Amino acid sequence: MSLSPDDDRLLLTKPRSSNNENELEAAIKDSTSDLPLGKSLYLLVHVHGHVFDKAMTTIRQATPAELTVHSIESPTVRAILSIENYLTSGKDTSQSFKHVYDSLKEKFIKRSKNNAANEQAMRIIGYLVLYSKHQEAGQQYICNELSSSDKRCQLAAVILIQFLLSHYMSSENSHNDLASLFIPLLVDISEKYGDTTTLLACSSCDLALQLSRYVALHLNSVAEPTSKIIEIQETSNDTISIHQIQKAWEHADTMLYRLEKWIKSTGKLETASFKELHSFLRYANENIKHKDKQAEIITAWDLISTWLTPKMIVSEKPLTVKKQKSVLSFESAQTMPLLSSIKILILVILQRDRLVELYGPDRSSIVFTTEEEETKYLIQKEYKTMLQSYPLGNIGNHFIVQLVTQLPFLCTTDDIQSTDLIQQILNNVEYKKETEAWLIPLLMKQPESSICNLLWNILEQNDKSTSSFELLKSIISQGSPDIIDLVENNLLSVIKNSDKACELLIQCMDYLHLPSLIQKLMPRIVTEDQREKMVYIALISKALLHPSWNNNSILFHIDLVREFQLLKHFTKPNKPDFLDLTPHNITTRKHNLVESDIIYSDEEIKKMSTYLIAPIQLWSTKVDENLLKSALIQLVRKSYGLPGDHVCIDAWRNLSHAFSNNHDLIWGVMQECIAIMQSHTISHTLADDIMKVTPMLILQTIPEQSFDMVSLPKSYVNLLSKKFEMLAIDLQTIKVSSNNSNTGISIQLMDELLIRCFHEDWKPLAQFATTLISKIFCN
């Protein structure tokens, strides 16, 4: 059998076909085998970023069978898989990762024109840390680098994480665990090197804040746990996620303290702003578990961590108008009052002292630009919203106080209504005359609580005591009737314990209805505490001294004491018009008892009247001499009009000290007594007899030494010598003078007394007149 040519040709090609298959197998094997590590790294460092990212996405999405095809088609995919297999083939994955990492980390830090190569190096490590099957080993290695004592290693790790966060993590929601792993290590670095604003300290601080922002923005986005973990894990993903953000905020709070230390200079406003930020984090930690509050809290933290960065803090320049508007115009999907507070906080911190220069109490004359006016409007709009939402977890307690005190031309008190906030301002404001314009109207929005708090400071004698006293003085000086009544009522409850309160009540007397005030003070004299008793006596005396009385104050006071004696109880103040008390209307008008409703016994009334009439004595030592003389004349007439009433005589006894100090006072009293005595004819009725003796009783109460200037002419004494002898008065004892300007008064009084000395039908009257002559005219 012979072969045809075709058959020969067939036989010849069989071995050639077998060779092609071997070559194909060899080619496939060659195109899918792992590249050497160096070659893989070199290739990946020099590809474009988008090419690497596309290859990385392909690997993450492909099946194992598809990967073979992709590896043949894409050298980038092949290089990435080669590195992955390199880590797998090694006995120690961590050591193999170190080999890869150390080959690339210098590129992280190195500043060169070829930034693309530097980024590609970080992309390679990023894939291994975020997406490869060796990511756990890679993440642990980065943690070790952050914990290293080598600053260069730490800086390389920080730069790497910054890159991963901005290029990969921020667009994905499955890296909360990794972010939470890095945050405490970054905080440790910042705290360790944070005494100065080095690149490492600032970068680690900033990164810690940005990672906390990432964790917050991706709340409830924890990756599903593996089945193995599910068996022992009882907490939900929500619980894990909330715990992560709470821990992140605890570390962020530390970073805020670090930022505060990095500011070149901080005033009260900036210090208060940082206090509010710490308050916010406490509020956030406590309320993040509530679904209805999560959006507002997270949005607020997003705003804070976006603007309060080390770069912004370290910069000494205030924000431009454009950036200010950017902060203030930050909007959320829904109305969030908390954001208004945060916006102003950020603005205050980043504007340095510029806001105080523009709107502070000591600002100079400034012409605002249109943009500055627009910014002012936006700030005030947010400020009003902030006030409307107060209180929100105690946020604003420190801050609002400083806003209204440090920026009175920007943040006014017009919209403040909260009692607690008003008290906060009162407790923290540094009182100056310049602050009265806005502080007093603010306090008057809640006058009762404000006045009580001011008085409390005075009583406690704390660091606010002096300022509270001055502030109350200013409030009183405005003379508002409602406020004065409120101040009076509060002062009455504390005057026994505070001299300052007494001073304030005395100041109130310019605006008070003094008869009512005295009626309120009188029952308080009834106390066993002698100091307290003297306080009330002194205050009544001060009220009686007020110039508004027009000389009749002691007459009114005598009527009050007399009313008490007749009714045997105290009455409520009769305001605004006090009735003139007479024997008739005291017994006929309707009386209101004070709260105690106590009816006193005769013995108690006698004892108490001694103290109730005592203010007259103190009054007499302080009153103007001319007013005193006029009042004494009126009192003589009043005493004559109340025959047989002991209260007037008690009043004269309390005036004895005034006569002892000023002997000239007797002449007016003597003249008025003489006029009454001259008006009387001899009568035998009891009423007339009592009225007749009243002037003599008045003269009897005056101390004897007060009459030392009373004398008679020698000729007059000689003329009446027989009468004096009949009365057994030694002429040598009678005071005589030839140049006394008041001789006429002395003679008139002696004439009236001598008439009564020889009153045959009423022997007691004659004896009394004789005794009075000896007291007044004899040595």
Beta strands, then each sheet from edge to edge (+ up, - down):
end
